[in-house]
Amino acid sequence: MADKKRPISEGEELGSFLARLQSVQEVKEIAGWETGFPKLSAVLNGLLPGLTLLIGPPGCGKTAFAGQLLDQIAQQNSVPGLFFASSEKSDDLRMRTLARLSGLETREIRRGAGYLFHSYGAPKRQMAEAEEMPASWEKLNRVAEDAKGWLDLLYLFECDHRTTLRDIEDRTRAVVSIKGSARACVVIDDAQRLGERGFSVEARLPLVAERLEELAMRLDIPLLATWPALTASASAKIQPAGWAERVAGATTIMVMEKDAERTRQFTEPKRAVTLHIVKNRGGEKATLQFEFSPALAKFTEPAV
């Protein structure tokens, strides 16, 4: 409240506000960034500044979803993105991106060029010239080259027990400065590791969420944080809508669940996943369905 200018009434402000609206030439259906998932973008009204919590049990695909979301946001909005990983190695995250883009399974990519040569009918050998490579290795290299433009916007950071919110803020400010961008999108995987070690995961949530929301608002960025709903704890009994009451310090809360009934309709290892948007200050509440292919680390929205 240090500004001592004459207070301006809303009646006076209305004229300049309407003038700003009139000057907008681009027609946008959503206020925030495109997520790469049309239905999710529509419900969220685009990804907006603030904390988005992604809560779900271990093994449901939270990390893969967050990684794909960040890739798509960078690709579709030409904005820098930062992924802070606590339990995943950078190379594992890179393999997931390549698997999703190429259609080659992560286990195939992990085995390297020698396996891909051998597996697809070519003799096992040392690296060859690109024109001599079999289709699978050619495809992997081709999609990597095609993606380089938007991958130059992405940064992966491996975190440990010493990583603090200040470290994350400093890294984010550095990337924004390097890229000359007004904002960036940040993903913090396993955000519970930022809480005090002496408290349970459930007890850490409100405080960590409040600090993350403050960070997102201070930097004016969308910040997505994944959080585990541990099956052997009290959080396992919370219904999706109950998380909205449990966490005040978040702009958006999404709860991911495995859908066993729909999964029976698929061929293994493809899975059905339900995403509940239970809190959303910028848009609507909704329940969305996704299909998840773990081998390709890929989520898709069903056509119908």
ABEGO torsion letter per residue (X at the ends): XABABBBBBAAAAAAAAAAAAAABABBBABABBBAGBAAAAAAAGEBBBEBBBBBBBBGAGAAAAAAAAAAAAAAAAGBBBBBBBAABBAAAAAAAAAAAAAGBBAAAAAAEAAAAAAAAGBBBBBBBBAAABBAAAAAAAAAAAAAAAAAAABBBBBBBAABBAAAAAAAAAAAAAAAGBABBBBBBBGAAAABBAABBAAAAAAAAAAAAAAAAAAAGBBBBBBBBBBAABAAAABBAAAAAAABABBABBBBBBBBAAAAAABBOABBBBBBBBABBAABBBBBBBBBBBAAAGBBBBBAX
